[in-house]
Amino acid sequence: MSRRREIGSASARSLLLTVLGEFALPRGEPVWTATVLDALGRLEVEQRAARQALARTSAEGLLSSARHGRRTAWELTEHGTRLLTEGTARIYGFMRQPHAWDGRWLVLTVSIPESQRRLRHRLRTQLTWLGLGSPYSGLWISPNVDKADEVHRVVVDLGLEGQSFAWVGPTAGIGEESRLVEAAWDLEDVEKRYLRFLDAFEGRRAGSAGEAFAAQVELVQEWRRFPSLDPDLPRELLDHAWPGHRAAAVFHDRHALWHRRAQQEWDRLQREASDRS
């Protein structure tokens, strides 16, 4: 089965957000439909799936559209700009620098009835994005105590203040922290993903501007998953050399290598779309 057939509307939307974050967000300018279709076409997304991704992203309040004759231009809304700006900061700041650990944990308990599955899912999605893990139902942990304010905002935004309690401190020496880590995060799976990332990008080359564009989008698309998968644990909690740091170096190196040509290719696609009648 070809990759073109494998990319559905959900994946097309994800690629669209990556493209918007990399190219539209920094420019703050409207984007032609033709530009989006051509850009996603470089990533083997069919036009139908690309149009569905635009419509879905607009329906979610992230994009607004304006007609210009027979053409349509798309622009990030305030909500879309904020979402992509926060995501960009998280993606590019992730694992940028090693951090010391003082042995303290951030612990959060939240009580949500099983019947409120949608609320439980929203909480899980947002806390996982912040790097927290859940070793047991209703319990969330992180060795990064600086996340307390962000966790508090999530709890407030979801209306869970009356059902939550959080504290910061070291363990009391009862039980092994290694077992806690193993229960909270699937580090074996994350490590396999890092190794696949390295296999895909460490030796990848891009000869033309079009190839650089596709390579950069695919690079960011794969890397953006790791902030919600890897809690970026301190070295004290890892029992062997963690490939995440090597993968981070490859991400920033490849991105810097492809950035200029990828941006030039996007500008070319925009010019060509603008010149079409």
N, C-alpha and C positions, 0 to 999 in steps of 0.2 A: 504493500500500500504506500502511495507517495505521501510525502509530508504535507503537500497541498491539501489532500483529503483529510488528513488527521487534524488540521487546525479548525476547531469549531468556534462558535460565537464567543464562548467564555475566554478561550485563549486569544482570539482576535482582540477582544476588549483589553486584555492584559497587555498585549503588545502595543495597542493604541495608547494606553496610559504611559508605557515606557517611552514611546516615540514623542508624545506630548511633553513629557517631563524633560527629555533630553534636548528637544529642538524648539518647541513652541513656547514653553515656559520661560526660557532665558530671553526670548525676543519680545514677548508680550504683544504679539501681533496676531491678527486673525489668520486662519489657515484654510486654504481652499479644499473643497472636497476632493478634487483631482489630486492634490498633493498627498492627502491621506491615502487615497486609493493606490497611488503610485508607490508611496513609501511602504505600505503594508504588502503590496504586491512583490516588492523586493524580498520580503520575508515569507513569500509563498502563501499569502492569505488571499483567498478569492475575493472578488469585489463584493459579492453578496454578503459574505461574513464581515467584510470591512464596513459596509453600509449599516449592517445590523449593530456592529460595535459602536459606530457613531450615534445611532439612534438610542441605543441603550445608555450610553454615557451621557447623552443629553437628557434623557428621561430621569437620570439620577441627579440631575442638577449640576453636573460638572462642566458642561458645555452649553453655550447658547449659539443659535444660528441666525444668520441674516442673509436675505436674498439680494443678489446683485444681478439683475436681469435673469438669465437662465441658470446662473451659477449660485452656489451657496458657500458662504464663509463661516467658519466655526471659530469661536473664541472661548477661552477658559472663563468660567464664572469666578466670582470671588471665592466661592466654596471650592471650586476646582483648583484655583491657584493656591489656596491655603493647603489643600490636601497634597498636591504635588510638591509644594515647597517643603512641607514637613517630611514627606517621603524622601525627597532628594537629600535633605540634611541627614536623615537616618541612614540612607544607603551609603552615602559618601563618607559619613563619619564613623560608620561601623568598623570596629577593629582597627581603627587608624593608629591608635597608640596603646601600648600595654598599660595596664593600671594596677597599682598596688592594692592589696586587700588587707584589711585590718581584722579579719576573722568574724565580722558581724554579718548577720543576715537580715533582710527585710522579709517579714512574714505577714501574710494577709489571710484572714479567714472571711469567707462570704457564704451566707446561707440563702440559697435560692431553691424554691420548691421544684421538684422534677417536672411539674406541669408547665413551668415557665421555660420551656426549652429554647425559645428564641432569645430570651434574655440571657440565659446561660451561654448560648453560642456567641452572642455579642460580647459578653464579658471575656470569654475564652479567647476570642479573636483579638481583642484589644490588649489583654494582658500578655498573650503570647507575643504580640508585636513588640511589646516593651521588653521581652526577654525573660519573663517570669515562667516558672515551671510549676506543675501541679503534681506533687507526689501522691496526694490523696484527695478524694472528693472534697471540695470546699476549702482546700488549703493551697495557697500560692506562695512561692518563695523566690528570692533572688539574692545573690551575694553582693549585688550592686545597690547599696542602700540609698544612693543618690536618686534612685528612681521613685522615691517615696512621694514626691510632689506629683509626678505624672500618674502614678497609681491612684492617688487621691482624686485627681481630676476625672479619671475613668469612673471611679466609684460614684462621684457626684453626678457626672453626666448621665449615668445609667440609673440614678435615683436609688442607690443601694447603701447610702450612708447608715440607715437604721438597721441594716443587716450585715454590717461589716465591722471588722476590728483589725488594726494593724499595729505591729511593734517592730523594733529594731534591737538586735543584740546578738551575742555569741551563743553557741550551743552550750549545754550544761555538761557535756562529756558523756551523755547517755546515748548510745548508738553511734554508728559510724557515718560521718558526712559523705563518704563515698557511696553508701547505700542510698542516702537521701538524694544525691545527684543522679544516680542510676534510675531511681523511681520517678524523678521529676522531668528528666529529659532523655530522649532517645539519641544519645550521643553516637552510638554505633552507626545509626542511619545517617546522621549529619556528617560524620567522617567520610562515609562512602560517597555522599553527595559532593563533598569537597574534592575528593580524589577524581570524581568524574568531571568536575569543573576544571581541574588542572589538566586532565587529559584533553579536554576540549579546547582550552584557550592558551595554555602555556606555550605551545609551539605554533599557534595559529598565525598565519600571515594574511595580509590584505594588499593586493597589488594595485587595484584601482580605487577611485573614490567611492564607486558603488559598492565594492566589496568592503571597504572600510565602514561605510554606513551600515550595512547588514551586520558586520562583525561587532560593531559597537552596540547596536540595539540588542543583539543576542547576548552579548557580554553582560550588559546591564540587566536584561531580562532574567538571566540566570542568577546573577549576584544579588538581586533585590530580594530573593527568597531567604537568604541566610540570616538577616536580622531577626526574622520571626522563627527561625529554626535553631540557631546557635545562641545560647545565653551569654557567650563571650566570657566564659568562666575564668577566674584568675588561675595562674599556673599552679597554685597550691592545691587546687581541686582537680587537676588533670594528672593522670598517671603515666602519660607518655607525650612525646612531641606531637602537638596538635597541628594538623595541616591547615587550619584556618588562617594562620598568620602568613603562610606561604601563598595561599589562595588570595588573600587580601593584597599582597604585594603584586601578584600577577594581574589582578583586577585593575589596580591603579596604573600599573605600567602599560598594559594593553590599551586602557582607555586613553591615556595621554598620547600614546603612539597613533591611535586612530582618530582622535578628536577633531583635528583641524580638517582633514579630508572628509570626514563624516558630515561636519557642519557645512562644508562647501557643497556637498551633494544635496543636502536638504535645501540650501538656498537655490540651487539649480532647479530642483523639483518645484519650488514655489514660483520661480520665474516662469518656468514653462507653463505651469497651471494658470498663472496670471495672464500670459499671452494668448491663451486659448479663447476663442470667441464663444 
